[in-house]
Amino acid sequence: MTTKRGLITESFKVVKKARRGGKREKRPTPSPPPQKEADTGTVREEELQKLRQFDLDWRFGPCTGISRLQRWERAKLHGLNPPEEIRYLLSQTHTDPEYNLR
């Protein structure tokens, strides 16, 4: 004779969780911290934006696995005329890892 096997969920009691006490009060979102010198922050952001545009421009070849400066030099070697401004930015900030991304 075979025994009828039930589902595993039939052997456990169903427990409903009690709701927490009512609605929560909404707290106002904290204001952003005050801006420091906007000149240095915005210049850096503009420079990084130009470098990102250079990264996304496929006219100068793929950008994976090499630094931005290596990519610029490779594009120059192949006669693709990369912007001199990018080389200037990279040469001025060669120690900053955010500028030299791989």
N, C-alpha and C positions, 0 to 999 in steps of 0.2 A: 504494500500500500504506500502510495506516495503522500507526503505531507505537503500541505499548501504553504508556500512561503509568502509572507507579506512583504511589503516595502519597509525599508529601514526607517522611514519617517513615521511609520505606524507605531514603532516601539518607543518613540520619544514624545513627551508631553509638549503641547504647543503652549508657549509662553509669550504673551504680548507685553511689550515694553510700555511702561507708563510714560505719558507725555511729561515733558518738563514744564515747570510752572509758567504758563502764559507766554505772552509776547515779550520779546526783549526790547529794551530801550535802545534806540539808535544813537550812537555817539557821533559827534561831528568828526569828519576826517581831519587829520592834522595838516596844518599848512606846510607847504614845502619850505625847506631851510632857505634862509636868505642867500641871495647870489653874492659870491665874492666878486673880485674884479672881473667884470664881464669881458674886458678886452682880451685877456690871455686865454680865457675859456673859449670864446668865440673864434679866435684866430686858430687855435688848436683844432677845434671842431671843423672849421673850414678846410684846414690842411688835410685832416683825416678824411673828410668827405671827398676831396680831390683824389686822394690815394685810393679810396674805395671805387670811385669812378674809373680810375686806371685799371683796377683789378677786374672790373666788370666789362671792360672794353676788349672784345675778342680780336680786334685788329692787331693786337700786339702779342698774340699767342696765348696758350694756356697758362694759368697761374698756379697750378697745383705742384707742390713739391719743391719750389724754388722761392727765393726771397724776391721782394719787389725790385730791388736793385739788379739782381741777376736777370730778372725778366726784362727790365728796361734795357740792360746791356745787350741781351739777346735780340730784342726788337731792333735796336740800333744796328747791330751786326748784320741783320737781314734786310736793312734798308726800309724799315717800317715807320721811320720818323716819329718816335715817341716824344711826348712833350718834354722840353728841357726843364720846365718848372718842376716836374716830378723828380728828375735827377737831382736838382738843386735841393728840394725838400729832403730827399733820402740822404744826400751827402751831409746836410746840416744836422740831421737827427739820427745819425747812424747808430748811436748807442741806445736809443729808445726802442724797446721791442714792439711797441704798439705801431710804430711807423714802419718797421721792417718786416712785418708779418710774413710767415711762410705759408 
